[in-house]
Amino acid sequence: MGFFTRKSKKEKLNEQYKKKLEQAYKMSTSNRTESDRLTAEANDILEEIKKLEETEA
């Protein structure tokens, strides 16, 4: 029955966060600057998640 359930904004942000961290990890061996940029983007997404959690509580 869960085939067509919509993802919440928090779930979408969590997926984006995980993807950015994975990309940053892969780039860390070849391009440190790009890895740092992706890590910073992941941290920005994490801050959005935290703000969202604060408003829910």
MOPAC internal coordinates of N, CA, C and O (Angstrom, degrees):
PM7 1SCF
backbone

  N    0.0000 0     0.00 0     0.00 0    0    0    0
  C    1.4385 1     0.00 0     0.00 0    1    0    0
  C    1.5178 1   112.01 1     0.00 0    2    1    0
  O    1.2310 1   119.17 1   162.25 1    3    2    1
  N    1.3237 1   119.19 1   -17.75 1    3    2    1
  C    1.4440 1   122.57 1  -176.05 1    5    3    2
  C    1.5204 1   113.98 1   -85.53 1    6    5    3
  O    1.2310 1   120.17 1  -164.37 1    7    6    5
  N    1.3181 1   117.29 1    15.63 1    7    6    5
  C    1.4581 1   119.36 1  -176.35 1    9    7    6
  C    1.5188 1   113.30 1   -68.03 1   10    9    7
  O    1.2310 1   120.30 1   146.50 1   11   10    9
  N    1.3097 1   117.03 1   -33.50 1   11   10    9
  C    1.4469 1   119.96 1  -173.17 1   13   11   10
  C    1.5192 1   113.48 1  -113.84 1   14   13   11
  O    1.2310 1   120.46 1  -159.71 1   15   14   13
  N    1.3087 1   116.72 1    20.29 1   15   14   13
  C    1.4558 1   118.76 1   178.37 1   17   15   14
  C    1.5206 1   109.34 1   -75.10 1   18   17   15
  O    1.2310 1   120.82 1   -39.10 1   19   18   17
  N    1.2951 1   116.04 1   140.90 1   19   18   17
  C    1.4623 1   120.70 1   178.72 1   21   19   18
  C    1.5143 1   109.49 1   -82.61 1   22   21   19
  O    1.2310 1   121.88 1   -33.94 1   23   22   21
  N    1.3038 1   114.00 1   146.06 1   23   22   21
  C    1.4543 1   119.06 1   176.96 1   25   23   22
  C    1.5250 1   108.86 1   -84.17 1   26   25   23
  O    1.2310 1   121.61 1   -38.04 1   27   26   25
  N    1.3101 1   114.52 1   141.96 1   27   26   25
  C    1.4582 1   118.72 1   177.58 1   29   27   26
  C    1.5296 1   109.08 1   -74.70 1   30   29   27
  O    1.2310 1   121.02 1   -13.52 1   31   30   29
  N    1.3025 1   115.66 1   166.48 1   31   30   29
  C    1.4636 1   120.37 1   179.04 1   33   31   30
  C    1.5257 1   110.05 1   -61.05 1   34   33   31
  O    1.2310 1   120.92 1   142.85 1   35   34   33
  N    1.3338 1   115.85 1   -37.15 1   35   34   33
  C    1.4608 1   120.46 1   179.73 1   37   35   34
  C    1.5343 1   110.70 1   -63.81 1   38   37   35
  O    1.2310 1   119.98 1   137.99 1   39   38   37
  N    1.3287 1   117.64 1   -42.01 1   39   38   37
  C    1.4604 1   121.20 1   179.07 1   41   39   38
  C    1.5276 1   110.94 1   -64.44 1   42   41   39
  O    1.2310 1   120.56 1   139.12 1   43   42   41
  N    1.3198 1   116.54 1   -40.88 1   43   42   41
  C    1.4657 1   120.47 1   178.42 1   45   43   42
  C    1.5253 1   110.94 1   -63.68 1   46   45   43
  O    1.2310 1   120.93 1   136.99 1   47   46   45
  N    1.3364 1   115.83 1   -43.01 1   47   46   45
  C    1.4589 1   119.68 1   179.39 1   49   47   46
  C    1.5261 1   111.28 1   -65.03 1   50   49   47
  O    1.2310 1   120.29 1   141.79 1   51   50   49
  N    1.3304 1   117.04 1   -38.21 1   51   50   49
  C    1.4601 1   120.28 1   177.64 1   53   51   50
  C    1.5243 1   111.42 1   -62.36 1   54   53   51
  O    1.2310 1   120.38 1   139.82 1   55   54   53
  N    1.3269 1   116.87 1   -40.18 1   55   54   53
  C    1.4690 1   120.41 1   177.73 1   57   55   54
  C    1.5279 1   110.75 1   -64.81 1   58   57   55
  O    1.2310 1   120.51 1   136.29 1   59   58   57
  N    1.3341 1   116.64 1   -43.71 1   59   58   57
  C    1.4606 1   120.49 1   178.44 1   61   59   58
  C    1.5222 1   110.76 1   -61.66 1   62   61   59
  O    1.2310 1   120.82 1   138.29 1   63   62   61
  N    1.3251 1   116.03 1   -41.71 1   63   62   61
  C    1.4636 1   121.54 1   179.71 1   65   63   62
  C    1.5330 1   110.57 1   -60.49 1   66   65   63
  O    1.2310 1   120.49 1   132.38 1   67   66   65
  N    1.3098 1   116.67 1   -47.62 1   67   66   65
  C    1.4647 1   120.83 1  -179.43 1   69   67   66
  C    1.5285 1   111.39 1   -62.97 1   70   69   67
  O    1.2310 1   120.54 1   138.62 1   71   70   69
  N    1.3448 1   116.57 1   -41.38 1   71   70   69
  C    1.4599 1   120.39 1   179.27 1   73   71   70
  C    1.5246 1   111.46 1   -62.63 1   74   73   71
  O    1.2310 1   120.75 1   136.41 1   75   74   73
  N    1.3348 1   116.18 1   -43.59 1   75   74   73
  C    1.4692 1   120.31 1  -179.71 1   77   75   74
  C    1.5208 1   110.82 1   -63.06 1   78   77   75
  O    1.2310 1   120.52 1   138.69 1   79   78   77
  N    1.3402 1   116.62 1   -41.31 1   79   78   77
  C    1.4644 1   119.42 1   179.02 1   81   79   78
  C    1.5243 1   111.44 1   -65.53 1   82   81   79
  O    1.2310 1   120.31 1   140.01 1   83   82   81
  N    1.3290 1   117.01 1   -39.99 1   83   82   81
  C    1.4620 1   120.52 1   177.32 1   85   83   82
  C    1.5230 1   110.70 1   -62.37 1   86   85   83
  O    1.2310 1   120.60 1   135.10 1   87   86   85
  N    1.3243 1   116.47 1   -44.90 1   87   86   85
  C    1.4581 1   120.89 1   179.34 1   89   87   86
  C    1.5266 1   110.22 1   -62.61 1   90   89   87
  O    1.2310 1   120.67 1   137.25 1   91   90   89
  N    1.3186 1   116.33 1   -42.75 1   91   90   89
  C    1.4644 1   120.23 1  -179.47 1   93   91   90
  C    1.5223 1   110.53 1   -62.66 1   94   93   91
  O    1.2310 1   120.53 1   139.54 1   95   94   93
  N    1.3245 1   116.60 1   -40.46 1   95   94   93
  C    1.4623 1   120.60 1   179.35 1   97   95   94
  C    1.5295 1   111.11 1   -63.88 1   98   97   95
  O    1.2310 1   120.64 1   136.98 1   99   98   97
  N    1.3244 1   116.38 1   -43.02 1   99   98   97
  C    1.4693 1   120.28 1   179.25 1  101   99   98
  C    1.5249 1   111.32 1   -64.91 1  102  101   99
  O    1.2310 1   120.78 1   141.72 1  103  102  101
  N    1.3343 1   116.11 1   -38.28 1  103  102  101
  C    1.4648 1   119.95 1  -178.12 1  105  103  102
  C    1.5258 1   112.35 1   -76.69 1  106  105  103
  O    1.2310 1   119.95 1   162.53 1  107  106  105
  N    1.3138 1   117.71 1   -17.47 1  107  106  105
  C    1.4608 1   120.27 1  -175.01 1  109  107  106
  C    1.5207 1   112.54 1   -62.63 1  110  109  107
  O    1.2310 1   119.80 1   156.19 1  111  110  109
  N    1.3233 1   117.98 1   -23.81 1  111  110  109
  C    1.4639 1   119.95 1  -179.97 1  113  111  110
  C    1.5229 1   112.87 1   -84.57 1  114  113  111
  O    1.2310 1   120.41 1   157.68 1  115  114  113
  N    1.3439 1   116.83 1   -22.32 1  115  114  113
  C    1.4563 1   118.02 1  -175.21 1  117  115  114
  C    1.5310 1   114.23 1  -116.10 1  118  117  115
  O    1.2310 1   119.98 1   146.44 1  119  118  117
  N    1.3269 1   117.64 1   -33.56 1  119  118  117
  C    1.4659 1   120.06 1  -175.10 1  121  119  118
  C    1.5280 1   108.67 1  -142.54 1  122  121  119
  O    1.2310 1   120.92 1   -85.82 1  123  122  121
  N    1.2851 1   115.85 1    94.18 1  123  122  121
  C    1.4594 1   121.05 1  -174.49 1  125  123  122
  C    1.5349 1   112.48 1   -64.85 1  126  125  123
  O    1.2310 1   119.88 1   143.50 1  127  126  125
  N    1.3002 1   117.83 1   -36.50 1  127  126  125
  C    1.4599 1   121.28 1  -179.92 1  129  127  126
  C    1.5196 1   110.45 1   -63.46 1  130  129  127
  O    1.2310 1   120.71 1   134.32 1  131  130  129
  N    1.3159 1   116.25 1   -45.68 1  131  130  129
  C    1.4654 1   120.86 1   178.33 1  133  131  130
  C    1.5249 1   110.64 1   -64.28 1  134  133  131
  O    1.2310 1   120.48 1   140.91 1  135  134  133
  N    1.3081 1   116.69 1   -39.09 1  135  134  133
  C    1.4590 1   121.46 1   177.44 1  137  135  134
  C    1.5267 1   110.88 1   -60.90 1  138  137  135
  O    1.2310 1   120.32 1   136.12 1  139  138  137
  N    1.3139 1   117.00 1   -43.88 1  139  138  137
  C    1.4622 1   121.52 1   178.29 1  141  139  138
  C    1.5301 1   111.43 1   -63.18 1  142  141  139
  O    1.2310 1   120.58 1   140.32 1  143  142  141
  N    1.3297 1   116.50 1   -39.68 1  143  142  141
  C    1.4653 1   120.80 1   178.85 1  145  143  142
  C    1.5327 1   110.50 1   -64.14 1  146  145  143
  O    1.2310 1   120.47 1   135.64 1  147  146  145
  N    1.3298 1   116.70 1   -44.36 1  147  146  145
  C    1.4584 1   120.66 1   179.66 1  149  147  146
  C    1.5266 1   111.55 1   -65.98 1  150  149  147
  O    1.2310 1   120.65 1   143.19 1  151  150  149
  N    1.3172 1   116.37 1   -36.81 1  151  150  149
  C    1.4614 1   120.45 1   177.43 1  153  151  150
  C    1.5275 1   110.33 1   -65.00 1  154  153  151
  O    1.2310 1   120.56 1   140.28 1  155  154  153
  N    1.3203 1   116.53 1   -39.72 1  155  154  153
  C    1.4633 1   120.74 1   178.20 1  157  155  154
  C    1.5354 1   110.38 1   -64.48 1  158  157  155
  O    1.2310 1   120.47 1   139.28 1  159  158  157
  N    1.3320 1   116.71 1   -40.72 1  159  158  157
  C    1.4606 1   120.20 1   177.04 1  161  159  158
  C    1.5298 1   110.51 1   -63.38 1  162  161  159
  O    1.2310 1   120.51 1   139.07 1  163  162  161
  N    1.3277 1   116.63 1   -40.93 1  163  162  161
  C    1.4625 1   120.72 1   178.23 1  165  163  162
  C    1.5234 1   110.37 1   -62.22 1  166  165  163
  O    1.2310 1   120.27 1   140.05 1  167  166  165
  N    1.3221 1   117.09 1   -39.95 1  167  166  165
  C    1.4636 1   120.66 1   178.59 1  169  167  166
  C    1.5252 1   111.66 1   -65.94 1  170  169  167
  O    1.2310 1   120.47 1   144.50 1  171  170  169
  N    1.3317 1   116.71 1   -35.50 1  171  170  169
  C    1.4626 1   120.05 1   176.37 1  173  171  170
  C    1.5309 1   110.66 1   -64.20 1  174  173  171
  O    1.2310 1   120.72 1   138.79 1  175  174  173
  N    1.3236 1   116.22 1   -41.21 1  175  174  173
  C    1.4601 1   121.02 1   177.98 1  177  175  174
  C    1.5233 1   110.11 1   -64.60 1  178  177  175
  O    1.2310 1   120.57 1   140.14 1  179  178  177
  N    1.3260 1   116.51 1   -39.86 1  179  178  177
  C    1.4630 1   120.53 1   178.43 1  181  179  178
  C    1.5287 1   110.77 1   -61.83 1  182  181  179
  O    1.2310 1   120.34 1   140.98 1  183  182  181
  N    1.3204 1   116.95 1   -39.02 1  183  182  181
  C    1.4654 1   120.68 1   177.68 1  185  183  182
  C    1.5324 1   110.51 1   -63.12 1  186  185  183
  O    1.2310 1   120.47 1   140.61 1  187  186  185
  N    1.3455 1   116.71 1   -39.39 1  187  186  185
  C    1.4581 1   119.91 1   177.63 1  189  187  186
  C    1.5229 1   110.37 1   -62.98 1  190  189  187
  O    1.2310 1   120.53 1   139.24 1  191  190  189
  N    1.3290 1   116.59 1   -40.76 1  191  190  189
  C    1.4621 1   121.26 1   178.97 1  193  191  190
  C    1.5242 1   109.91 1   -61.86 1  194  193  191
  O    1.2310 1   120.54 1   135.98 1  195  194  193
  N    1.3189 1   116.56 1   -44.02 1  195  194  193
  C    1.4614 1   120.36 1  -179.97 1  197  195  194
  C    1.5267 1   111.30 1   -62.82 1  198  197  195
  O    1.2310 1   120.39 1   137.99 1  199  198  197
  N    1.3329 1   116.86 1   -42.01 1  199  198  197
  C    1.4614 1   120.34 1   178.33 1  201  199  198
  C    1.5265 1   110.78 1   -63.35 1  202  201  199
  O    1.2310 1   120.66 1   139.96 1  203  202  201
  N    1.3182 1   116.34 1   -40.04 1  203  202  201
  C    1.4513 1   121.60 1   178.73 1  205  203  202
  C    1.5215 1   110.88 1   -63.58 1  206  205  203
  O    1.2310 1   120.56 1   138.89 1  207  206  205
  N    1.3196 1   116.53 1   -41.11 1  207  206  205
  C    1.4657 1   120.96 1   178.66 1  209  207  206
  C    1.5229 1   111.12 1   -65.47 1  210  209  207
  O    1.2310 1   120.15 1   143.24 1  211  210  209
  N    1.3321 1   117.32 1   -36.76 1  211  210  209
  C    1.4585 1   121.03 1   179.36 1  213  211  210
  C    1.5242 1   111.36 1   -65.79 1  214  213  211
  O    1.2310 1   120.59 1   142.00 1  215  214  213
  N    1.3281 1   116.47 1   -38.00 1  215  214  213
  C    1.4571 1   119.69 1  -179.75 1  217  215  214
  C    1.5231 1   111.35 1   -73.24 1  218  217  215
  O    1.2310 1   120.12 1   152.64 1  219  218  217
  N    1.3254 1   117.38 1   -27.36 1  219  218  217
  C    1.4727 1   121.21 1   178.53 1  221  219  218
  C    1.5135 1   111.43 1   -73.68 1  222  221  219
  O    1.2310 1   120.42 1   146.84 1  223  222  221
  N    1.3209 1   116.80 1   -33.16 1  223  222  221
  C    1.4630 1   120.41 1  -175.02 1  225  223  222
  C    1.5042 1   113.41 1   -77.86 1  226  225  223
  O    1.2310 1   120.10 1   180.00 1  227  226  225

